[in-house]
Amino acid sequence: MIRRRKLLGLIAAVPFASVLIPRVARAEHYIAKVCGNCSFGSKKDNCARCGKWRGSTAIPARLCSEHGFGSKGDNCVVCGNWVGSSWSRALLCSDCGFGSKRDNCVLCGKWAP
């Protein structure tokens, strides 16, 4: 038989139990896309942010939830046109993708988890 005081103690501990249980945190970002026109020929070797030649670096560009959510994520990050079915991943040069800058949105510069 559970005593009243013990029962009240168990009931009071239930809301705090959810705080103590570790949860998995998921950080999601959206892929920055480049349309077929902006990724054709020698333009595919240009940085999606600054437009300079990126060389051999292939750092994938990201979008934050504001720019990558819904139909906005299907627009080219360079020209803004709809990418359609012919798209490729936007890539950054070593200057724009160095360190923690690679985790920022290509368009606004905010953190894109």
Secondary structure, 3 states (H helix, E strand, C coil): CCCHHHHHHHHHHHHHHHHHCCCCCCCCCEECEEECCCCCHHHHHECCCCCCECCCCCEECEECHHHHCHHHHHEECCCCCECCCCEEECEECCCCCCHHHHHEECCCCCECC
